[in-house]
Amino acid sequence: MRKTIATVTLTGLALALAACGSGSSQDTATTPSQNTSPAGGGAKPLQGEKIEVAAVWTGAEQSNFEKVLQAFEEKTGADVTFASTGDNIGAYLGPRVQGGSPPDVAILPQPGLAKQYAQQNALKPLTPEVLNQIDQNYTPYWKDLGSVDGKVYGVLVKAAHKSLVWYRAQAFDDAGAKPPATWDELLTTAQTIADSGTAPFSLCAASGWTLTDLFENLYLSTAGPEKYDQLSNHEIPWTDPSVTATLEKLAQVVGKKEFLLDGSAGALQTDFPTCVTKVFGQKKAAMIPEADFVAASATQSGAKIGEDAKIFPFPKSGDTAPVVLGGDVAVAMKDSKGAMALLEYLTSKEGGETWAKLPGYLSPNRNVSPDVYPDELTKQLAQTIVSAGEAVRYDMSDLAPSAFGGTEGKGEWKLLQDFVRNPSDAKSIQSKLEDEAKKAWK
């Protein structure tokens, strides 16, 4: 979870989103079945049931999700424990799966990881009750995303709009800069801000996934959707000229010392969300190219979304205005009453709207009303996801085998960090990316 307007205000963004299509927020979903509804006489059907949920979230994202789990507990009587796995969820889950003690529910940041676990018989197919919620509340695209060999194992419960650039309004005003619409305009804007004495970009390069997000937006716009699909499935090699062209454009930012706060070395030592704090809390830089969930960290830094912290669509670097979504897929690792009841709740209109009232969240559930979101910006982004339907590209690294696209210190994460460290030799990085991709796609 962008277009060709030169200056984007929230009003302008709303108009741009309206041009994408008119999504429906029909209130047609039913409430979850008796598994998550209090039984007659006020009894709670999951009283005494213990459920463990594992996900990568920390900080504000974890805190907000725990509020959703609390609502589920109050509704059902279940006792839910949250386990934060850190970025390398595969390293956390692997030993537990092998030891026969997985969590009841895992929320995976890579659909490719869900596919691997399904093929290892480590996941449980979703029950008819959960599928009923999915069929009512999701487009078929999302159901397909969670399916392996004709069986549905997972569902996207949290979407991320990744085609955004966040900026500090005061830094732009001080420099006399305006949000750009094209990549060339972005470079000009960055130079204007640098000349004013402020670093244009705060990159979170210590968190390798942020670099894959940046690459994917540039690649989708530069190479186009067809090439994007081919590279996502490793149907073309990473040595393809389209990758070269994208890396050369990326080097126009990461290869210019004055464009990065504390230079490339500093960027490589800055994780997410520290990079957000440096822009909106410490006011040391002007921009962060990253997803909608920056809102939660910007708010924690004291910024007011839509006033101090604003966005513009990721600028076009080619013929395509990029629209890249990420998101987290919930799966059941135990065929337990509690696991399926929680998934049923998370995929329901009620569960989605409980979550949507909190900052930093977007639902792929088409029956979650945009009106429940806490600010105008998020309402508009939510409508974008609903309106886009199946005409959207999913985060490329999240579709890859986790060894290539989702593991700290390996594969794409590490090699894009190496590129930030030395952007002068794109072809060498491409060759290494292709070597790693061949191993992962065996």
Residue, then its C-alpha position, 0 to 999 in steps of 0.5 A: m500500500r501515486k500519481t502525477i500531481a505536483t503538489v499533494t494535499l489531503t484534498g488532492l490525494a482524495l481526488a487522485l484516489a477517486a480517479c482510481g475507481s469507486g470502491s464499495s463499502q457495502d455492509t453485507a458481512t455477517t458477524p462471526s459464527q458461534n465460535t466467537s459469539p457469546a452463547g445464550g445466557g451470556a456464556k463465553p464459548l472460549q472460556g478457559e481456551k488458551i491461544e498463542v499468537a506469534a508475529v513480527w510486530t514490536g512497539a506501536e504495532q504490537s501495542n495496537f494489535e494487543k488491543v484487538l486481541q483484548a477485544f477478542e478476549e472480552k468477546t469470547g473469554a479466551d486467554v490470548t498470549f502474543a509473542s513478538t518474533g523479531d524480523n526473522i520470524g522463520a528462525y523463531l517458528g522453525p524450531r518450534v514447528q520441528g519440536g511439535s510446539p508451534p503457536d496456535v496462530a502465526i501472522l507471517p510477513q511473507p506469503g512465500l513463507a506461508k507457502q513453504y510452511a503449507q508445503q511442509n504440512a505445518l499449517k492447517p487448512l482454514t475451516p468453513e467458518v473462516l472461509n465464509q468470512i473471507d468469501q464475504n469480506y475479501t476479493p478473490y485475489w486475497k483468497d488466492l494469495g493465501s492458497v496452496d494447491g487448491k487449499v486456503y491456509g492463510v488470509l491477509v489481515k493487515a495491509a500496508h500501502k508501500s507507494l508513499v513518501w512521507y515528508r516533514a512539511q516544515a522542512f519543505d516550507d523552509a526550503g521552498a520545496k514542493p512534493p514532486a510527481t516524477w523521479d527527476e523532480l524528486l531528485t531536484t527537490a532533494q537537491t533544493i532541500a540539501d542546499s537549504g541545510t537539511a538532509p533530504f532523506s532518512l533511510c532505515a537501511a539497517s532494516g533491509w526490508t525497507l530497501t526492498d520496498l524502495f527498489e520495488n517501487l522504482y522497478l514497477s514504475t521503471a520496468g512495468p507490471e509485466k516485468y515486475d511479475q516476471l522478476s517476482n516469479h524469477e522468470i527473468p534473471w536479476t541480471d536483466p537490463s531492467v534491474t540494471a536500470t532500476l539500480e542506476k536510478l536508486a544510486q542517484v539517491v544513495g550514491k549522493k552523500e548529501f542526500l542521506l542523513d549521516g551518509s550511507a554509513g549512517a543510513l546503514q546503522t539506522d533501523f526502522p522506526t528510528c529513521v522516522t524519529k530522526v525526521f519527525g522527532q529530531k527534525k534532522a531530515a525531510m523525507i522517508p520513502e516508506a509505507d503507511f505504517v510510518a504514521a504510528s511512529a510519526t505520531q509517537s514522535g509528536a507529529k500530527i498526521g496531515e499537518d506536520a507529517k504529510i505524504f506524496p505518492f511515490p514519484k514515477s520513474g517510468d511509464t507506470a505510477p507504482v502501487v505496491l502493497g505489502g501485508d501480513v498473512a494470518v495462518a493456523m499452525k494448530d487445528s484448535k477451536g481457539a486458533m480458528a475462532l481468532l482467524e474468524y474474528l480477524t477476517s470479520k467486519e467486526g474484527g477489521e473495524t476494531w483494528a481500523k480504529l487504531p493508528g497505523y493500520l489498513s484493512p484489505n477487508r472490503n466491508v470495513s468502512p473507511d469512515v472508522y479510520p482515525d484520520e482523513l489520510t488513512k480513510q483515503l488510503a483504505q479506499t485505495i485498497v478497496s477500489a484497486g481490487e485485483a489490479v494491484r501488485y504485491d510486495m515482490s520480496d514478500l512473494a519470494p522464498s524467505a531465504f531470498g526476500g525475507t531474512e536478515g543478513k541474507g539474500e536481497w536484504k543484505l545485497l541491497q545494503d551492500f549496494v547502498r554501501n557501494p552503489s558504483d557497481a550495479k552489475s556485481i550486485q545483480s550477479k550476486l542477487e541472481d546467484e542467491a535467487k537460483k538457490a532460493w527458487k530451486 
